[in-house]
Amino acid sequence: MLRWPPAVATVAVFVAGSGTASAQIASSLNRTGSGARAAGMANAFVAVSDDGTAASWNPAGLSQLRKPEFSLVYTVGYRGLGLDGMRSPDGRVAYSNRQFGYVNSSPDFASAALPFTVARKPVTVQLGWQRIYHLGGSASGEVTRTLLEDPSTMTRLFVGNESGGNVDRGSLSAAVKPTGRMALGGSLNVFRGAWNDRLTYVEPSATASDFAEIRSDNRIRGTNLTVGLLFTYPHVNVGLVHNSAFWSSFGYHHEQDSNLQPPRSFDGGPQARFRLPRSIAAGVAWRPGPRWTLAADLTHDQWTDSLVKGFPGQTAQVNFFDGLPPEFSTTRDTTSLNVGGERLFLREGSVLPLRVGFAWEPQGAMDAVTRDRADYFMAAVGGGYNTNSLKFDAALQYRWGTIRASDIVRVETALVGGLVRDAFGQARSSEWRLKLSAIYRIPDTEKLRGLVRKIFG
């Protein structure tokens, strides 16, 4: 049996203690930019990046803006999770199928971009904010447990899984076009995130009901850099982006309450750190005609470098997703593929775009026990109404995936933590996401320049 040092084992118990089936596949952790135009093209936007959301994809794309722009994006989403065919490891106990669904909505992106010239070279600066992850959700309900040898023997359990919080990024971005074909850009990003999880288990016993409640509060603070490169030709664009890895502060507090044992708590301490790994993306956009754009992106995420260190008594780093040392972790690096297209329909004084796309998005976090991979597929469609100064866009994305998953449903197992599981079966995830964008482009910049001159003399 595999064993690691006690200090590392303690971290594994607390970090991976909530690694249930719902947590493994409930939502995608792929880091993407924002905007309904990009969403309608299934997030294939690294080599396009020519509107107010450009910096969230490729900061070099800001160099294509020639008018000041203000952008706002809002997202409404529905997530569904189904757990089917759950059985005990020995196959003697069956757990009832479960279905969950929850809706979330929030602002997704806001920015202000200002283009100007320096030494006759186009330069654009932008101040932006983006919600990288919306982590709220609920997967709570009753579970029926029965012995397959005696189906009349049934026990009703309650399993609750509640979470809430967000991870946001504020950015100061700039881009310059030193030549007619090449643009360079970069962003200084400040990450702020806070989220909490609460797991509740209730199980009838001989005298009363046993219960366990497990709560964790998490907080990260950190800064990193994004650099981008964009080559523009009459019919083809090529884009490259590098999001640097960084160590953030990691505030972590964990509590357990149960009638079966004294209360327990654990604090990460002031030296705790969380590492958000690097991400590298490459994209190409082809314009076979003046009204057509076809785009494709490849994005590599180094999830094996998602590490936690600095917990009290900890002498080694462990992976954030499963709490195991890197040499034993089930987490994998991933490369996702996004492809999309856009067709413009011209009208007098306006443009009506139609967009479609498809994506394959493998996830870094596998199920820590079954070691099954979580791969998402995504289809997207979008449209809009654009004028010279206003752009309204909307897109609908549907994402789905299935894995063989493990789950915790019993009180004693929840208190043990780590990689002990009660049930194995199939987890099915689905997600609808509606994105709405509004971009205002200032057509008359003379008034803006006059206002700036009055303010700054």
N, C-alpha and C positions, 0 to 999 in steps of 0.2 A: 504493500500500500504506500502511495506517495505521501511523504511528509516534508514540510518545510519548517524553518525556525519558528518558535512560538510567536515572536513579534510580528512576523509576516502573516502567520495564521490568524492572529487577532485582526489585522487589517482586512484580510480576506473575508472574515465573518461579517464585519460591519459594512464594507464596501459592496460586497456581492450578496448581502443578505436579502435584498429585495429583487434578486434576479429571477423573477417569476416569468411565466410564459407571456403575460400581458406586457411586461417590461421589455422583453426581448424583441417583440415585433410590433408594438403598438404604433410607432411612428418612425419615419425616416430621419436619420441624423446627418444626411448629406448636406453640406454647407453650400447654399446657392445664393445668388443675388436676388434682386427684387424686380417688380414691375410686371404688369399684365401683358405687355408686348412679349417679353421674354417667356412668361409662363405659357402663352399661347403657342410658342414654338418649342415647348417641352424643355425650357431652360437651355437651349442651344444658342447662347448669346455672347460668348467670349470674343468672337471675331466680328460681332455686329456693334454692340455697345455704342450706339449713336444717339441716345436720348438722355434725359435727366437721371436715369438709374444706372448710367454707364459705370460709375465708380464701384458699384456693388458687384460688377462682373469683371471688368477690366479697366482700371483707372486710366490707361492710355487712351481709351475711347472718348474721354472727356475732350480731347483735342478736336473732335469733330463738331462740337457745339460752337456755333457762331453768334448765338443770342443768349442773353441771360435766361435761365430756366428755373422754375420752382416745381417740385414734384411731390406728390402725395400718393401713397399706395395703401389700400385697405384689404384685409384678407378675412374671409369667412370659411371655416372648414368643418367637416364632419368626419369623425373617425369611428370605424366599426371594428370589433374584434370578436371572433368566434373560436371557442375551444371545443373540439369534438373528439370523441373516442378516447377520453382520458382513462387510463388504467394504471393500477399500481405496478411497481417494477416486477412483481412475480405473476402479474396477470390475474390475480384472484379477486381483486376489488375493482369495481367500475364507479366512475364519477359522472354525474349527469352533464350533458352538453350545456354550454353557456353562451349567451350572446350579449354583447355590450355595444353601446353607441353613445357618443357625446359630441356636442357642438362647441366650437370655440371661435372667437372672432377678436380681432385687434388691429390697430394700425400696424403697418408692416414696414414702411419706409417713408422718409421725408428728407428733402434736400433743397439746397439753393446753390446754383452754379453761376459763375461769372466768367465769361471769356474776355480776353483782351490780347494785346500784342506787346511783346518785348523784343527789341532789336529786330522788328519785322517778322518775328516768329509767333505763331498762334500759341497762346497760353490760356489754360482754363483752371480755375480753382473752385473747389466745391466743399461745402460743409454738409455732412449728411448723418442720418441716424437710421439704423436698420434693426429690426427684431430678427435675430438669427434663429432662435428656437422659441416656440410657444409650447411650454411643458405642462399645461393643465390637462387633466383628464380624470375619468372615473371608470372603474371596472369592478363594481360591487354587486353582490347578490348571493342567493342561497345555492348550495351545492348538495345534491343528494348522493350519499355514499351507500353502496350496496355490495354484499358478497355475491359473486356470481354463482357460487354453489348453492346459495339459499337466497333467491331474489326477494323473498318476503322480509328479509332482514335489512331494513333501511334506516339510515341516520341522516338527519338534516344538519348541515354545517353552514356557517356564514363566512364568506371571504370578502373583505373590503380592500380596495386598492384606490386610494385617492392621491392626486398629485396636483401641484400648482406652481406657477412661476414662469420666468422668462430669462433668456440670455440676449442681451442687446449689445449693439456695437455703434459707437460714435466715431466718425471718420473725418479727417481733414485730408482732402485729396487735391492733387495737382497734376496737370499733364502739359506737355510741350511737344510741338511738332518741328524737330530740327531740320527735317528734309521734307520734300513733297510726298514721300512714300512711307516715312517711318514716324511713329509717335511713341513717346515714352511717358509713363505715368506712375504715380505712387500714392499710397495712402498710409497715414499714421492712424492706427485703429486702437480705440480704447474699449475694452470689453468689460461689461458689468453684468453679472448674472446672479439670480437667487431663485432657488426652488426648494420645495419640500415634498416629502412623501409620507403617507400614513397607511400602514398595512394593519388590518384588523382581522382576527380569526376568532370564531366562537364555535365551540363543540360541546354537545351534551356529554355529561359524565354520570357516574352512578348516583351522585348526590346533588349536583347542580351543573352549571355550564362552566367549562373551562374557557378561558379567554387569553388572548395575547394581543397587545397593541404595540406596534413598532413604528417609531417616528424618526425621521431624519431631516435635518435642515442643512442646506448646502449654499455656499456663496463663493463666487470666483471674482477676482479683479486682476486684470492684466492688460498688457499693451503689446501689439505686434505691428509688422509692416507688410504691406502688399505692394508688389511691383508688377508692372504690366508693360507689354510691348505689343504694338499693333502695326502691321504693314498693310497699306491700302493700295490697291491697283484698280484699274478701270472695271474689272469684272470679278476680282477676288480679293478678299481680306484674310489675313492670317493673324491670329492673336495668341499670345502666351501670357500666363499669369502665375505668379508664385506668392502664396500666402505663407509667411514664415511661421515656424513653430515657436511656442513661447511657454515659459513657466508662469503661471498665475498664482496668486495667493489662493488658498483653498480653506474657507471656513467650513467646518464639518462638525455637526453635533448629532448624536444618535442616542435614542432612549428606548427602553423596552419595559413594558408593564405587563404583569401576568399574575394570576392567582396561583401559579405553579412554582414561582420562584421570586426572590426579592427583586425590586426594581434595579435596572442596570442602565448606566449611561456611559458615553464615551465622547470625548472632545478631540478633534484633530490637533489642536494646539497651534501656537503662533508660527511654527516652522512648517506646517503642512503646505504642500504645493501640488498643483494640478497642471499637467502639461497638455496643452491643446496642440495636436500634431500639425505638421505642414501639409499643405495641399497644393498641387500643381495642375494646371489646366492648359490645354491647347485646343484651339478652335479654328475652323475655316468657314468662311461665308462666300458663297458663289452667287453671282447675279447673272443668270443666263439671258435676262432681258431687263429692260428698265422698270418693269413692274413686278419682277420676281426676285426673291431671295431664298436660297437654300443654305442651311447651316448645320454643322455637326461639331460637337465638343467631346473631348476625352478628359476626364478629371481623375487624378490619382490622389487618394487620401491615405496617409500613413497611420492608420488606426492602431497598429501595434505599438506606436509611440505615445499612445494616450496613457499616461502614467500618473501615479500618485506616490508621493514620498514625503518624508518629514513628520509622520505621525509619531507620537510618543513611543519610544522603545523600538521604533522601526529602523532596521539597518539596511533594508533593501527596497527597491522600487517594485511596485505591483501595478498590473494593468487596471485601469479604472473600471472596465466593463465587467470583469469576472473576478477581480481581486487576487489574481494569481501572478506569481513572478513571470517576467517576460518569457523565460525559457519553457514555461508550462502553460502559458495563456492560450485560449482558443480564439482570441481576437485575431483578425486578419486585415491586411492592407487591401484596399479595393480600387478598382478602376471602373468608373461609370461611363456610359455612352448616352449622349443626348442628340437627337436629330430633329430638325423642324424646318418648316417652310412658311413663306409669307407671299401672298398675292394681293396687289393693290388694284382697287377699282376707282378710277378717277371720275369725279363729278365736278360741276362748276363750283369752285370755291372750297372744295373739300375732297378728302380721300377716305375711302372705306376699305380697310384692310381685312383680309381673311387669313387666319393662321392655323396650322395643325402641327402636331409633333408627337414623337414617341421616345421613351427613354428606358434604359435598363440601369438600375441603381442598386448594386449589391451593397449590403451593410457590413460594417466591420465587426459588429458584435454578433457572434454566433450564440446559440443556446449553449451555456457553459457545460451542461451535462450530456445532452444528445450530440453536441458538436455539429448540429445541422446548420447550414448556411441560410441566412435570411436575405433573399433577393427580391427587390421590388421591381415591378414594371409600371410604367406610367404612360397614359395617353392624354393628349391635350388638344383643345380647340379654343380659338379666340377670335375677337374682332374688335372694331372700334369706329370712331368718328373723329377725324383729324382735320384741323384747319391750319392756317398759317401761324396762329397764336395759341390755339387750344388743341389738346390731344386727350381724348377720352378712350380708354381701352378696357376691355374685360376679357378674362380667360377662365376656363374651367378645366381643372386637372383631375384625373381619376388615377389613383395609385393602388396597387394590390400586391399581395405576397402571401406565401404559405410556407410554414416550416414544421418539422417535427419538434415539438417543444416539451419542456418539463415544467411542472408547476407545484406550488406549495398550497395545501388546503387544510392541513391539520395543525393544531396548536403546538404540539410538541416539536414538530418539524420546524415550524417558524422560529421557535426559541433556539434551536440548534444552530440555524443559520448556515452560512457557507454553501456547499454544493449538494446538500441532502435534499431529495425531492420525494413527493408522495405519488405523483401521477405523471404519465407520459401520454401524449396524443398529438393531435394536429391543431395548430393555431393558424387562423386565417385573418388577415388584416386587410382592410379597405379604407380608402380615404378620398373624399371629395373636397376639392379646394377651389374656391372662387376668389379671384384677384381682380380688384378694380383700381385703375390708375387714372390720375388727372395730372397733366403737365401743362403749365402755363409758360409760354415763351413770350418775352417782351419784344414786340416788333420795333418799337421806336426807342432806341437806346440813347438818343440825345437828351431826353428828359431825365433819364437815369443818371447820365454823366453830369448833367447840370445839378441834380440833387447831391451827388457825391462831392462836386466842387463846393457847393454851399456848406456841406457838413465839414469838410476838411480844409476849406479855404483855398 
